[in-house]
Amino acid sequence: MKMSMGSRLLQLWRKALAVGLACAPALTTLGFLMAADLVLCLFGLVVDRRVITGAPAWLKPVKFALSTMIAAWSFAFCIASATSGRVSGAGSTLSWPQPVH
């Protein structure tokens, strides 16, 4: 049975969301909040024609929402990649690889 492209993409997003919420729920939630904020700010950029010192008034909030969303999801991905091994419970520690001299 062949899956459609949209079905595979939806399945990939669901898996990424599940992993993100399991490993870094605060960062994943922040990323989605900033995605919603980005949509609202893009709407403001299109609708509102005010200009402040030569730039549209909504340009800075759009850039802030976009950069925060990318950073939050990037950090969540890094945490998920670093904790994909054996990590369990609140008392567990994360060990980083040490350079060999």
N, C-alpha and C positions, 0 to 999 in steps of 0.2 A: 504494500500500500504506500503510495507516494504522498508525502506531505506537501502542502502548498508553501510558497515562500512566506506568506503572511502568517501561517500557522507556525512555521519554524521560528519566525521572528518573535511572535508572541510567547512561544515556549522559552526562548532564550531570555526574554525580558523577565518572565516569571521566575526563572532559575536565578538570574542575577539579583532580582529583588529579594528572593528568599535567602540567598547567601549574604547579601548586604545587610538585611535585617537581623540575621543570626549573628554575624560577626561585629558589625558596627551599626547598631540601630539608630543612634543619634545622628551620625553622619549621613546615613542613607535617608533618614527623614528630613534632615536639613537640605539635602540635595533635591528632594521632591518639592519641598516648600519653595526653594529658590527657582525650581522649574515653573511652578505656578506663578511666582512673582515675576519671572521673566515674561510669561505670556501677558500678564497684566501691564507690565512696563512697555512691552512691544505695542500693545493696544494704545497706550498713552502716547507713544512715539508717533504712531500713525495719526491719531485723532487730534492731539494738541499741537498747534503750530507755533507755540512760544519759543523764542530763541534767547539764550542767555550767553552773552559775550561771543556770539557767532556760532554757538552749537545748540542743537535742539535741547529743550529742557529735560527730556526723558532719556537722553543718551547716557548720562552717567549712571542712573539707576539700572538701565539695561546692562551696561558693562559690569556693574557690581553684581547683579543677579547671576549673570552668565559666569563670571569668574568664581563666585562663591559656589555655584552649583558644580562646576568642573573640579574645583579643589576638594569639596566635600566628597564627591564620588571617587576621586582619585585616592584620597586618604582612606576611604572605606575599602577600595580595592586593595590597597597596600596592606591594610590590616587583615583583610580576608586572606590574602596570599601568605602573610606571615603566620597566621594562626590556623592554617589549613591542616596542620599536623595534630599532635595530641595536646589539646588545651581543654581543660574542663573545670568548671566551677570558679568561684571567686578567689580561692586560695592559690590558684595555679600561677606560675610565673612564665614569662616569655623570655627565652634565652636567644641572644643574637650570636651569630657565628663570629668567632674571634679570628683575626688575621694570624697566619703562621709566620713566625720570624725565622 
